[in-house]
Amino acid sequence: MTLKVLYVCSELFPLLKTGGLADVSAGLPPALVARGADVRLLLPAFPGLVAGVTPEGPTLLVPAGGSPGLPAGLGPQLSTAHGPTPWLQAGRITESDMPVWLLHAPGLYQRAGNPYLDEHGQPWPDSAEQFAWLGWAAALLGNGLDAGWRPDVVHGHDWHTGLAFAYLHELARPAEPRPATVFTVHNLAYQGVFDASLRPRLGLPDGLFHVQGLEFHGQISFMKAALKYSDAITTVSPTYAREITGAEQGCGLDGVLRQRQAQLHGILNGVDDAVWNPLTDPLVQPGFDADHLQGKVLAKARLQQRMGLEPRADALLFSVVSRLTEQKGLHLLPAVVDDLVQRGGQLAVLGSGDAAIEQALRDCVRRHPGQVALTVGYDEALAHGVIAGADVILLPSRFEPCGLTQLYGLRYGTLPLVRAVGGLADTVVDCSLEHLDDGSANGFVFQDLDVPSLLGALRRAFALQRRAADWRSVQRHAMALRFGWPRAASDYLRVYASVLPDAVDP
């Protein structure tokens, strides 16, 4: 029997991307299909997503809570300001041919820009309704809204899908089929917490609003709803799965996660080889591989020219492609720039975020013209150019659930310099003598979130550069590593199997 999986998320590369969730949603579903699963995506009809979907097949109305045949008081209530009943449009992702349902809800999704934040960087005032409807649509599809395709598994991603699990819990009836449910935490710090006064609009009964339900310090937590009511929980690296059960990185939900530790699985993200492959990447041609690095030499020269750095082939070129936030540890970076330049290094930064960090980096550019460069914002082509052309990619994160940037760096022979947290700890091995000796070294790792520790790792990078044969050996090993979606898909299928009824064979 073919396993049917409803994959629910809020963004998808290359149509709409604010972070790694979009890359995962582009890579994991096709890998599941390649292993025999029948996967359909459910996405909100944000303009970027609508533009990349070819409509095909039926539309389905998504009735509000309390409609005939549905429990009274459960599910989002219609707002007259939003007009007609929300509906689902079947279609296919134009580029990948992946089947998809797009959720249309007049007034909720037809807005340009960031799907989560307005032009002032504040959450949209109707965020709770936006993603309650997404969860409700997922729950109804899970319970057979589409008579021709009923999923065996509903797999939701991050807080935006959290209420799906509460609704499915409430819709469940004894002796009636229900889907198995799996929830993936991509970043526990973003939880979807809203005022409790919204409960009637969201159709959340009193029986769910308590400390063992979705109540969180007197408010509604979409994330907690998913953690409490899903059959299994996954997160995006084994180390992060352990870290979030402790107070330091549990973001107030560590107690819930300890209660559910037996159902918590860490599965490392993958890299889409069709997008991140230095030999075939159209954004960094001529390409290169571990045995033919002339293309990387040229990529470095192009990067230096594009970002206004001196054209020095011998400079150890450090890079950042990231949100410029304290969570990413980048408040430490300005304090080490003078030392980095004094040692003969260069720095190329692509990103935006905290205004104070941006300003501190602008000050570094002024102090070191031609050696430090900053591009504020995000550009996918430039991101590929930075990762291909740099020698070292910096990820000094306070916490990092998985991290994809270090995986891209490894693939392109750009050695990651990371703090030992989350997926960074799972994927990067320090260039210490013992690791150089056994051939496992692939980057630079430090432990403490402070300037001296970061400086120590930088010094190890300069020391390795002076040992050309060792650098080349480490780089070759890094480029040979593979963190593919096929492995991750197999792990997810095992999690699905652990919560499926015996009658379904994945």
C-alpha positions as CSV (number, residue, x, y, z in Angstrom):
1,M,0.0,0.0,0.0
2,T,1.4,3.4,-1.0
3,L,1.9,5.7,2.0
4,K,0.0,9.0,1.6
5,V,1.6,12.0,3.2
6,L,0.1,15.5,3.6
7,Y,3.1,17.8,4.0
8,V,2.1,21.2,5.5
9,C,4.3,24.2,5.5
10,S,4.3,28.0,4.9
11,E,7.2,28.5,2.4
12,L,8.9,26.7,-0.4
13,F,12.1,27.5,-2.3
14,P,12.4,29.0,-4.8
15,L,8.9,30.5,-4.7
16,L,8.9,32.0,-1.2
17,K,11.9,31.8,1.2
18,T,12.7,33.5,4.5
19,G,15.0,30.8,5.8
20,G,16.0,27.1,5.8
21,L,12.4,25.9,6.1
22,A,11.9,26.8,2.4
23,D,14.9,24.7,1.4
24,V,13.8,21.7,3.5
25,S,10.3,21.9,1.9
26,A,11.9,21.9,-1.6
27,G,14.2,18.9,-0.8
28,L,12.4,16.5,1.5
29,P,9.1,15.9,-0.4
30,P,10.7,14.8,-3.6
31,A,13.0,12.5,-1.6
32,L,10.0,10.9,0.0
33,V,8.4,10.4,-3.4
34,A,11.6,8.8,-4.6
35,R,11.1,6.2,-1.8
36,G,7.6,5.4,-2.9
37,A,5.5,7.8,-0.8
38,D,2.6,9.7,-2.3
39,V,3.2,13.3,-1.1
40,R,1.0,16.3,-1.5
41,L,1.9,19.8,-0.2
42,L,-0.5,22.1,1.6
43,L,0.6,25.8,1.4
44,P,-1.1,29.1,2.1
45,A,-1.8,31.1,-1.1
46,F,0.8,33.8,-0.7
47,P,1.5,35.6,-4.0
48,G,4.9,34.1,-4.5
49,L,3.5,30.6,-4.1
50,V,0.5,31.2,-6.3
51,A,2.8,32.4,-9.1
52,G,4.7,29.1,-9.1
53,V,1.8,26.8,-9.1
54,T,-0.1,25.5,-12.2
55,P,-3.8,24.9,-11.2
56,E,-4.9,21.4,-12.0
57,G,-8.0,19.6,-10.9
58,P,-10.7,20.5,-8.4
59,T,-11.3,23.2,-5.8
60,L,-12.6,22.3,-2.4
61,L,-14.5,24.6,0.0
62,V,-13.0,24.7,3.5
63,P,-16.0,25.0,5.8
64,A,-15.6,27.0,9.0
65,G,-16.0,25.6,12.4
66,G,-19.5,24.8,13.4
67,S,-20.6,24.2,9.8
68,P,-22.9,21.3,9.2
69,G,-21.2,18.0,9.9
70,L,-18.5,19.6,12.0
71,P,-18.4,19.9,15.8
72,A,-19.9,23.2,17.0
73,G,-17.4,25.7,18.1
74,L,-14.3,23.9,16.7
75,G,-12.2,25.5,13.9
76,P,-11.8,29.1,12.8
77,Q,-14.9,31.2,12.5
78,L,-15.6,33.2,9.3
79,S,-15.0,36.9,9.4
80,T,-17.3,39.0,7.2
81,A,-14.3,41.2,6.5
82,H,-12.7,38.3,4.7
83,G,-15.6,37.6,2.4
84,P,-16.2,34.1,1.0
85,T,-15.5,30.8,2.6
86,P,-11.8,29.8,2.2
87,W,-11.1,27.2,-0.5
88,L,-8.3,24.8,-1.7
89,Q,-7.1,24.8,-5.2
90,A,-5.4,21.7,-6.4
91,G,-2.3,22.1,-8.7
92,R,1.3,21.3,-9.2
93,I,4.5,23.2,-8.5
94,T,5.4,24.3,-12.0
95,E,9.1,23.6,-11.7
96,S,9.0,20.3,-9.8
97,D,5.6,18.9,-10.8
98,M,4.9,18.2,-7.1
99,P,1.2,18.0,-6.3
100,V,0.0,20.8,-4.1
101,W,-3.1,22.3,-2.4
102,L,-3.1,26.1,-2.1
103,L,-5.3,27.5,0.6
104,H,-7.0,30.7,-0.5
105,A,-8.7,32.8,2.1
106,P,-9.7,36.3,1.0
107,G,-8.0,39.0,3.0
108,L,-5.5,36.7,4.6
109,Y,-2.8,35.9,2.1
110,Q,-2.9,38.3,-0.8
111,R,0.0,40.6,0.4
112,A,3.4,41.2,-0.9
113,G,6.7,40.9,1.0
114,N,7.4,38.8,4.1
115,P,4.7,36.3,4.9
116,Y,5.1,36.8,8.6
117,L,6.1,40.5,9.1
118,D,4.8,43.8,7.8
119,E,6.9,46.6,6.3
120,H,7.8,47.7,9.9
121,G,9.1,44.3,10.9
122,Q,6.0,43.6,13.0
123,P,3.9,40.4,12.8
124,W,0.8,40.8,10.7
125,P,-2.1,41.6,13.0
126,D,-4.1,38.6,11.6
127,S,-1.2,36.1,11.9
128,A,-3.2,33.9,14.2
129,E,-6.1,33.6,11.7
130,Q,-3.7,33.1,8.7
131,F,-2.2,30.0,10.3
132,A,-5.2,28.8,12.1
133,W,-6.9,28.4,8.7
134,L,-3.8,26.6,7.4
135,G,-4.1,24.2,10.4
136,W,-7.8,23.8,10.0
137,A,-7.5,23.0,6.3
138,A,-4.8,20.4,7.1
139,A,-7.1,18.8,9.8
140,L,-10.0,18.6,7.4
141,L,-7.9,17.1,4.6
142,G,-6.6,14.6,7.2
143,N,-10.1,13.6,7.9
144,G,-11.1,13.1,4.3
145,L,-12.2,16.5,2.9
146,D,-10.8,15.2,-0.4
147,A,-12.8,12.0,-0.9
148,G,-10.3,10.8,-3.5
149,W,-7.1,11.2,-1.4
150,R,-7.0,10.7,2.3
151,P,-3.6,11.0,3.9
152,D,-2.1,8.3,6.2
153,V,0.2,10.9,7.7
154,V,-0.1,14.6,8.3
155,H,3.4,16.1,8.6
156,G,3.4,19.8,9.7
157,H,6.4,22.1,10.0
158,D,7.0,24.8,12.6
159,W,4.5,26.8,14.5
160,H,2.5,27.9,11.5
161,T,1.0,24.4,11.3
162,G,0.6,23.9,15.1
163,L,-3.1,24.1,15.4
164,A,-3.6,21.3,12.9
165,F,-2.6,18.9,15.6
166,A,-5.1,20.4,18.1
167,Y,-7.9,20.3,15.6
168,L,-7.1,16.7,14.6
169,H,-7.1,15.7,18.2
170,E,-10.6,17.2,18.7
171,L,-11.9,15.8,15.4
172,A,-10.8,12.2,16.3
173,R,-13.7,9.8,16.9
174,P,-13.4,6.2,18.3
175,A,-13.3,3.4,15.7
176,E,-13.0,6.0,12.9
177,P,-9.8,6.3,10.8
178,R,-7.5,9.1,11.6
179,P,-4.1,10.1,10.2
180,A,-0.9,9.6,12.1
181,T,0.6,13.0,12.9
182,V,4.2,14.2,12.8
183,F,5.5,17.6,13.7
184,T,8.9,19.0,12.8
185,V,10.5,21.8,14.9
186,H,12.8,23.9,12.7
187,N,13.4,26.6,15.3
188,L,11.8,26.4,18.8
189,A,12.5,30.1,19.4
190,Y,9.6,31.1,17.1
191,Q,6.4,29.7,18.7
192,G,3.3,31.5,17.4
193,V,2.1,32.9,20.8
194,F,-1.1,34.9,20.7
195,D,-3.6,36.5,23.1
196,A,-6.0,34.2,24.7
197,S,-8.9,36.4,23.7
198,L,-8.6,35.0,20.2
199,R,-9.7,31.5,21.3
200,P,-13.4,31.9,20.1
201,R,-12.3,33.1,16.7
202,L,-9.8,30.2,16.4
203,G,-12.4,27.7,17.5
204,L,-10.3,26.4,20.4
205,P,-12.5,24.9,23.1
206,D,-12.0,25.4,26.8
207,G,-10.9,21.8,27.1
208,L,-7.7,22.5,25.2
209,F,-6.8,25.7,27.2
210,H,-4.9,24.4,30.2
211,V,-1.3,23.8,31.2
212,Q,-1.3,20.3,29.7
213,G,-2.9,21.7,26.5
214,L,-2.0,24.7,24.4
215,E,-2.0,27.3,27.1
216,F,1.3,29.0,27.6
217,H,1.6,31.6,30.4
218,G,-2.0,32.6,29.9
219,Q,-1.7,32.8,26.1
220,I,-2.2,30.5,23.1
221,S,0.9,28.8,21.8
222,F,0.6,27.2,18.3
223,M,4.0,25.5,18.9
224,K,2.9,24.0,22.2
225,A,-0.3,22.7,20.6
226,A,1.8,20.7,18.1
227,L,4.2,19.4,20.7
228,K,1.3,18.2,22.9
229,Y,-1.0,16.7,20.3
230,S,1.2,15.2,17.6
231,D,2.0,11.5,17.6
232,A,5.7,12.1,16.9
233,I,8.0,15.1,17.1
234,T,11.1,15.6,15.0
235,T,13.7,18.3,14.9
236,V,16.4,19.0,12.4
237,S,19.5,17.6,14.1
238,P,20.3,15.0,16.8
239,T,22.1,17.5,19.0
240,Y,19.3,20.1,18.8
241,A,16.8,17.4,19.8
242,R,18.8,16.9,23.0
243,E,19.4,20.6,23.6
244,I,15.7,21.6,23.5
245,T,14.9,19.3,26.4
246,G,17.0,21.6,28.6
247,A,16.2,25.0,30.1
248,E,18.9,26.9,28.1
249,Q,17.5,26.2,24.7
250,G,14.1,24.9,25.6
251,C,12.5,28.4,25.2
252,G,10.1,27.6,28.0
253,L,8.9,24.4,26.4
254,D,11.6,22.1,27.7
255,G,9.3,20.6,30.2
256,V,6.8,19.6,27.5
257,L,9.6,18.2,25.4
258,R,11.0,16.1,28.4
259,Q,7.5,14.7,28.8
260,R,7.5,13.6,25.2
261,Q,11.2,12.7,24.9
262,A,10.3,9.1,23.8
263,Q,8.5,10.6,20.8
264,L,11.3,13.1,19.9
265,H,13.6,12.4,17.1
266,G,16.6,14.3,15.7
267,I,16.9,14.0,11.9
268,L,19.7,16.0,10.2
269,N,18.6,18.1,7.3
270,G,19.9,17.4,3.8
271,V,21.3,19.4,0.9
272,D,19.6,19.5,-2.5
273,D,22.4,18.5,-4.9
274,A,20.5,19.9,-7.8
275,V,20.8,23.4,-6.2
276,W,24.0,23.2,-4.2
277,N,26.6,21.4,-6.4
278,P,29.8,23.4,-7.2
279,L,30.4,21.5,-10.4
280,T,26.9,22.2,-11.9
281,D,25.8,25.4,-10.1
282,P,24.9,27.9,-12.8
283,L,25.6,30.8,-10.5
284,V,29.3,30.0,-10.0
285,Q,30.5,28.8,-13.4
286,P,33.0,27.6,-14.4
287,G,32.3,24.8,-11.9
288,F,34.7,22.9,-9.8
289,D,35.1,19.8,-7.7
290,A,37.6,18.5,-5.2
291,D,40.1,17.5,-7.8
292,H,39.8,20.6,-10.0
293,L,39.7,23.8,-8.0
294,Q,40.5,26.4,-10.7
295,G,36.8,27.3,-10.7
296,K,37.0,28.1,-7.0
297,V,40.0,30.3,-7.5
298,L,38.0,32.2,-10.2
299,A,35.0,32.4,-7.9
300,K,37.1,34.0,-5.2
301,A,38.4,36.6,-7.6
302,R,34.9,37.4,-8.8
303,L,33.7,37.7,-5.2
304,Q,36.5,40.1,-4.3
305,Q,35.7,42.2,-7.3
306,R,31.9,42.2,-6.8
307,M,32.2,43.2,-3.1
308,G,35.0,45.7,-3.5
309,L,37.7,43.7,-1.8
310,E,41.3,43.9,-2.9
311,P,42.1,41.2,-5.4
312,R,44.4,39.2,-3.2
313,A,44.5,35.5,-4.0
314,D,46.5,34.7,-0.9
315,A,44.1,36.5,1.5
316,L,42.2,34.1,3.8
317,L,38.7,35.2,2.9
318,F,36.1,34.7,5.6
319,S,32.5,35.0,4.9
320,V,29.0,35.3,6.4
321,V,25.7,34.6,4.7
322,S,23.1,35.0,7.5
323,R,20.6,37.0,9.4
324,L,22.7,39.5,11.4
325,T,21.4,38.7,14.8
326,E,22.6,37.7,18.2
327,Q,21.1,34.3,17.8
328,K,23.6,33.8,15.0
329,G,26.4,34.9,17.3
330,L,27.2,37.8,15.0
331,H,27.3,40.4,17.7
332,L,30.8,38.9,18.3
333,L,32.0,39.5,14.8
334,P,32.9,43.2,14.9
335,A,35.2,42.6,17.9
336,V,37.4,40.2,15.9
337,V,37.6,42.1,12.6
338,D,40.7,44.2,13.4
339,D,42.6,41.0,14.4
340,L,41.3,39.2,11.3
341,V,42.6,42.0,9.0
342,Q,45.9,42.4,10.8
343,R,46.6,38.7,10.2
344,G,46.1,39.2,6.5
345,G,42.5,38.1,6.2
346,Q,39.4,39.5,4.4
347,L,35.8,39.4,5.4
348,A,32.7,39.4,3.1
349,V,29.3,39.7,4.8
350,L,25.9,39.2,3.1
351,G,22.9,39.6,5.4
352,S,20.6,41.9,7.3
353,G,19.1,42.1,10.8
354,D,19.9,43.8,14.0
355,A,20.6,47.5,13.3
356,A,23.4,47.7,15.9
357,I,25.2,44.8,14.3
358,E,24.7,46.2,10.8
359,Q,26.2,49.6,12.0
360,A,29.1,47.9,13.7
361,L,30.0,46.1,10.5
362,R,29.7,49.3,8.5
363,D,32.2,50.8,10.9
364,C,34.5,47.9,10.2
365,V,34.2,48.5,6.4
366,R,35.2,52.2,7.0
367,R,38.2,51.2,9.1
368,H,39.3,48.5,6.6
369,P,38.4,49.5,3.0
370,G,39.2,46.9,0.5
371,Q,39.5,44.2,3.3
372,V,36.0,44.1,4.7
373,A,32.8,44.3,2.7
374,L,29.1,44.3,3.7
375,T,26.1,43.8,1.5
376,V,22.9,44.4,3.5
377,G,20.0,42.3,2.4
378,Y,19.7,38.9,0.7
379,D,20.5,37.9,-2.9
380,E,20.4,34.2,-3.8
381,A,22.9,34.5,-6.6
382,L,25.3,36.5,-4.4
383,A,24.8,33.9,-1.6
384,H,26.1,31.2,-4.0
385,G,28.9,33.4,-5.1
386,V,30.0,34.1,-1.5
387,I,29.9,30.4,-0.5
388,A,31.8,29.3,-3.6
389,G,34.4,32.1,-3.5
390,A,35.2,32.3,0.2
391,D,37.8,30.1,2.1
392,V,35.9,30.0,5.4
393,I,32.2,30.4,6.3
394,L,31.4,31.8,9.8
395,L,28.6,30.4,11.9
396,P,29.3,31.4,15.6
397,S,25.7,30.8,16.6
398,R,24.2,31.0,20.0
399,F,22.0,28.2,19.0
400,E,21.5,26.5,15.6
401,P,18.8,23.8,15.1
402,C,20.5,22.4,12.0
403,G,22.1,25.0,9.9
404,L,22.3,24.5,6.2
405,T,25.0,27.1,5.4
406,Q,27.7,25.0,6.9
407,L,26.6,22.1,4.8
408,Y,26.8,24.3,1.7
409,G,30.2,25.4,2.8
410,L,31.5,21.8,3.1
411,R,30.1,21.0,-0.4
412,Y,31.9,24.0,-1.9
413,G,35.2,23.5,-0.1
414,T,34.6,26.6,2.1
415,L,35.5,25.4,5.5
416,P,33.0,26.1,8.2
417,L,34.0,27.9,11.4
418,V,31.3,27.2,13.9
419,R,30.3,27.1,17.5
420,A,29.5,23.6,18.8
421,V,25.7,23.7,19.0
422,G,22.9,21.9,17.3
423,G,23.5,20.7,13.8
424,L,26.8,22.6,13.7
425,A,28.1,20.2,16.3
426,D,26.8,17.2,14.4
427,T,28.4,18.1,11.1
428,V,31.7,20.0,11.7
429,V,34.9,18.5,13.1
430,D,37.6,20.8,14.4
431,C,41.1,20.8,12.8
432,S,42.8,19.7,16.0
433,L,45.9,17.6,15.7
434,E,44.1,14.3,16.4
435,H,41.4,15.0,13.8
436,L,44.0,16.1,11.3
437,D,45.8,12.8,12.0
438,D,42.7,10.6,11.6
439,G,41.4,12.5,8.6
440,S,38.0,13.5,10.1
441,A,38.7,17.3,10.3
442,N,36.5,19.5,8.1
443,G,36.4,22.9,9.8
444,F,37.0,24.9,12.9
445,V,34.9,24.5,16.1
446,F,34.8,26.5,19.3
447,Q,32.8,26.1,22.5
448,D,32.1,29.3,24.4
449,L,30.0,32.2,23.0
450,D,32.7,34.8,23.6
451,V,35.3,36.8,21.7
452,P,38.4,34.9,23.0
453,S,36.9,31.6,21.8
454,L,36.0,32.9,18.4
455,L,39.5,34.4,18.1
456,G,41.0,31.1,18.9
457,A,39.1,29.4,16.1
458,L,40.1,32.2,13.7
459,R,43.8,31.7,14.6
460,R,43.5,27.9,13.9
461,A,42.1,28.8,10.4
462,F,45.1,31.0,9.7
463,A,47.5,28.3,11.1
464,L,45.9,25.7,8.8
465,Q,46.2,28.0,5.8
466,R,50.0,28.2,6.4
467,R,50.1,24.3,6.1
468,A,49.0,24.1,2.5
469,A,49.0,20.3,2.3
470,D,46.9,20.0,5.5
471,W,44.4,22.6,4.2
472,R,44.1,20.7,1.0
473,S,43.5,17.4,2.7
474,V,40.8,19.0,5.0
475,Q,39.1,20.7,2.0
476,R,39.1,17.4,0.0
477,H,37.5,15.6,2.9
478,A,34.9,18.3,3.4
479,M,33.9,18.2,-0.3
480,A,33.6,14.5,-0.2
481,L,31.0,14.5,2.5
482,R,27.3,14.1,1.5
483,F,24.3,15.2,3.6
484,G,21.6,14.2,1.1
485,W,17.9,14.2,1.3
486,P,17.7,10.4,0.5
487,R,19.1,9.6,3.9
488,A,16.8,12.1,5.7
489,A,13.8,10.8,3.8
490,S,14.5,7.2,5.0
491,D,14.7,8.5,8.6
492,Y,11.4,10.3,8.2
493,L,9.8,7.2,6.8
494,R,10.9,5.3,9.9
495,V,9.3,7.9,12.1
496,Y,6.1,7.7,10.1
497,A,6.1,3.9,10.5
498,S,6.5,4.2,14.2
499,V,3.2,6.0,14.6
500,L,1.1,4.4,11.8
501,P,-1.7,1.9,12.5
502,D,-0.5,-1.6,11.8
503,A,-2.8,-1.8,8.8
504,V,-0.7,0.7,6.8
505,D,2.7,-0.5,5.4
506,P,5.0,2.5,4.6
